[in-house]
Amino acid sequence: MTNFPADTRARLLRRGFALEYVTLGWNVFGVVVCVVAAVEARSVALAGFGLDSLIEIGASAVVVWELSGTGVHRQCRALRVIRVAFLTLAGYLAVQSAWVLASGHRSAHTPLGIVWTAITAAVMFTLATGKARTGAALNNPVLQTEARVTLIDGLLAAAVLVGLALNAGLGWWWADPLAAYVLVYYALVEARAIATTER
């Protein structure tokens, strides 16, 4: 357990809450943007990214709930919910990517999707760094784990961005579903790591 003055702990908790509230606000707005862009371009990748944003909203809500209380039992339940979120994301991306590759589904170009995923990647990487540092300072495994969820959100945004850009520039429609498989692997590794800490 990390020992520091009460005012330092209070400051770190405020920072943790602020990071989660920014994440919540960004992703709530992001779901709307992704839906608009996905419908406009008929993009399965953007629809999947919208689902990832919903999972991130759920994970952030769990961390806010956990930071509001104390106790190992509450942390264990919070970690379990985040692990389920990782597994849900991995399952959805695996099915989505397989369907896109098998059907040869080709989405239209979407400047809105490209701009949004580029900005989102930068924002999520910044938030993930802040959460990881704050979680480490607080010795809070839930905040540290959710930092990895945010990191995956940033990686997924980058992967979707690459796929959208390659589709727009070179017509490589299959680039995005292939990139998504990397994230499936990463999400499964994280879910397994959480399961190990719960034992």
N, C-alpha and C positions, 0 to 999 in steps of 0.2 A: 504494500500500500504506500503510495506517495504521500509524504508529509510536507505540508506547507501551510502558511497562515490561512485563516478562514477567509480573509478578504481576497487572497489570491485564488482560492478555490471558487469563491463567488464570481470573481471576474472570469475565470475559465468556463464556469457554467453558463454565464451570460453569453460568452463567445460561442459556446456549443449550441445554445438555443438560437442565436442569431444566424449561424451557419445553416442550421436546419430550416429555419423560417425562410431564408433566402432560397434554399433548395426547393422547398415546398412551393413558394410563389413562382419561381422560374418554371418548374415542371407543370404546374396547373396551367400557366399561360402556354407552355410548350405543347401540351396535349391538344389545345385548340389549334395552334399553328400547324401541328403535324396532321391533324384531321383535314384541315383545309387543303394543305399541300398534297396529301395522299389522295384525296378525292379528285383534286385538279389534275394530278399526273397519273392517277390509278397506280400508285406506287405501293407495292407490298412492303418494301423496305421501310418506307416512312410510316406505314401503319404499324409495323413491328416496333419502330422507335417510339411511337406514341404509347404502345403497351409498356415498353421499358420505362417511359416517363411515369406511367401509372404505378408501376412497381416501386420506382424511386419515391413517389409520393407516399406510398404505404410504408416504406422503410423509414423515411424521415419522420412520419407520424409516430412510428414505434419508438424511435430514439427520443423524440420529445416526451413521450409518455415515460420512458425509462429514466431520462434525466430529471423528471419531476419527482421521482421517488428513489428509494434506496433498497438494497438487499440483493443477495445472490439469486434468490428465486425469481425476482423481477428481471434481472439480467439474463437469466437462462431462458425465460419465456421470450424476451425480446430477441435474443440470438436465434431462437427456434423459428420465429416469424421471418427474420431476415434470411435464414437458410431456405425456407420454403419459397421466398421471393426469388432467390438465386435459381432454384430448381425449376420454378415456373418459367422464368426467363429463358433458361437453357432449353427446356422442352419446347417452348413456343418457337424460338429461333431455329431449332433443329427441324421442326415440322415445316415451318415457313420456308426455310432455305431449300429443303428437299422438294417442296411443291414448286417453288420458282424454277429450280434447275430442271425438274421433270417436265414441267409444262412449257418451258421456254417463254414464260410471261415477260413481256417487255413493257416497261413503264415509259411514259412520256418524260420529256425534260422538265425540270422544275427548279427555276432560279430561286424561288422562295425556300424550297427544301435545302438547296445547297448553302444559301446564306445562313439559314437557321441552324443547320447542323454544324457549320463552321464556328459560329459564335457559341453554340451550346458546348461544343468540345472544349473550348478555352475556358468557359465558365465552370464546367464540371471539374476539370483538372485543378483549377484554382480552389474550388470548394473542397475537393477531396484532400488536397494538401493541408488545408486549414483544419479539416476534421481529424485527419490522422495525427497532426501535431497536438491538437487540443485533447484528443482522446488519450494520447500517450501521456500528456502532462497530468491528466486526471486519473490515469490508470483505469480507463473505462473501456472494456472490450467491446461493448455495444457500439459506442461512437467510432471506435477504430474499425470495427467490421463494416459499419455503414459507410465509412470513408471508402472502403473497397467497392461497395455498391455504387457510390458516386463515381469512382474511378472507372468502373465498368460502363456506366452511363456515358462518360466522356469517350471511352474507347469505342463504344457502339456508335456514338455520334460521328467519330472520326471515320469508322468503317463505312457507315452509311454515306458520309460525305465523299469518300473515295469512290464508292460504288456509283453514286449519283454523278460525280464528275467524270468518271470513265465512261459511263453510259452516255452522258451529254457530249463528251469530247470525241470518244472513239467508237461509241456504239457497243461497248463491252457490257451487255446487260447482265452477264453472269458473275461480274466481279463482286457485287454486293453480297449475294448469297454465300459465296466462297469465304469472304471476309467474316461473315457472321459465324461460321463454324469455329473460328479462332475464339470468338467470344463465348460460344457454347462450352468449349473446353475450359476456358478461364472461369466461367460461372460454376461449372461442376467442381473444379478444384477448390474454389472458395467454399462451396456448400459442404464439401468433404472436410475441409479444415475446420469449419464451424462445428460439424458433427463430432469431430475428434475432441474439441475443447469442451463439449457438453458431457463427455463421458467421465 
